[in-house]
Amino acid sequence: MSLPSSSSSVSASRWGRGFEGQRIPDLGDGFFRNPVFPGDHPDPSILKDGATYYLVHSSFDVYPGLIIYRSRDLINWEPVGPALKTWVGSVWAPYLTKVDGVFFIYFPARGSGRPTNYVITAPSIEGPWTEPLDLHKPLGPDFPSRIDPSHIIGEDGRRYLFVAGTYYMQISDDGLAILPETLKLAVEDYPMPEEWIFESPAPEGPKVARIGEYFYLNVAQGGTAGPPTSHMTLSYRSKSVHGPWEFNPANPVVCTKTPEDPWWSKGHGTLVEGPEGGSSAWYLVFHGYEKDYCNLGRQTLLYPVVFTEDGWWRLTDEDVSKPQPLPIALDGPKSFNCPYSDDFSTDKFGIQWGFYNSKPVGSPVTPPDSVPRHSFERTPEGSPSLVLTCKGIGPADADPITFKTGDRAYEMTVKITLLDPTSAIGGAVLFYNSKLYAGLGFDGSGALIMHRYGSDRYLPGRLPPTTDNGVSPRSLLVKLRLDYVPTTLTMWICTDGEGIEWKRFETQINVSSYEHNACYDFLSLRPGLYAAGKGRVRFEKVSYRALDPSPMRNDVGLLFASEVKRGNMV
């Protein structure tokens, strides 16, 4: 198949459509459009291994974590599985590499103490992955706690980690130990002009690539979120990992200049070689917030780069929302990620679902329960289902299960059954963190629980009474619909068990501000399920479909028509 040229007529499609109408980057006409990985996929680390690419992102407070994805064209990604199952805390910017046939992921995490850096290894990208090794533990409490480790082999054949603050240090030949005496500064902090609007200087996420005679160092600076113009990428180069490092005169090479830019706070850039014979020799993989949709989190972006005559790289266009030719055209079927509808006939934990580890916002996390809280069981009718053991008193401390979505509008429905109706609570939510969520729950007494702004409001007597005083299992179908701009949550319930007659809940919730700038944590708003109280709750038939955002407009004529129908006006 031939590749389209950049001068070809550019696709008018906004995005391609994948499973359930999900937004995907492949437009189906030889072009792609950002985000290359929609939804909350921040701090991307990419590895080219032969003709195959692997991608991993920060997983923060959700376990299993560090989900690895695979692609042959940089555009269509499939999940491989989670590399991290053992809790070590909140997991941040990872770095995936391969040395002498062994895969390594270096990553920082913060558990009950200060942040530290870990490493896990595997003989194959599918695993098995080792238990996380704390690289700082042997060095004592006085060794600096610098995060965001990235790996490079120097011109001397030795292995190094670059870390936040733009320091670097040598590690052992097997990659499993830091040589503490080698820690030193690579480059001074870039002096941010006082006239600029940004969150904080915060040099972080250094990424080094060796291309030709140079090592190219990319540093994220300006703060991860905050004002739209905060995060950016600065570029340096040197012929040695030990410097001196030259400052790119075109810096910042990636940034958001104004709030009108479709992508905000762009940063954490990694150079990656394009497919052989493809449309571009090199690309930059980075992340950014989507204007008007910051609650989707930081999404992975991809854009071609060119090298100028003086040896510096730059993006081919400042506007990374423009469609670009596919890196390479592949024959055969292609698919992106996975369906989000789930009948629980297979285990999709670590592929789709993960447990959020509840914690006070901005505070160190504590270890989750050691006893598994979920099981896959057949219903009395023989259908597959997921059963969660209850925890906490509501979504804030129930450790809900969630999944990431990159769709601007969508609808999710689920059947929820309280197996212990005298003590259990079940519900469906859009969940940001323990302080910020929205949705509906219910208990065996017939009460609904409205969740809004991270608070829980008990509404007794909203469901039909039962004939056995709430002793038998009680079921409810719940539908959550995210739509409009600003993004607004509408909720429905159905008590017939079949989804025939739905009743809209009277309160709609503006959730556009359910994001990092409102409540910290670097996360996204995600569909989720929870089981609280005591006992067990069953979940069945999760159905998901992506939507095109609807215009938000109230037809005032409907009020008059309603009064006429009621006979109050003629």
Disulfide bonds with the S-S distance in Angstrom:
none
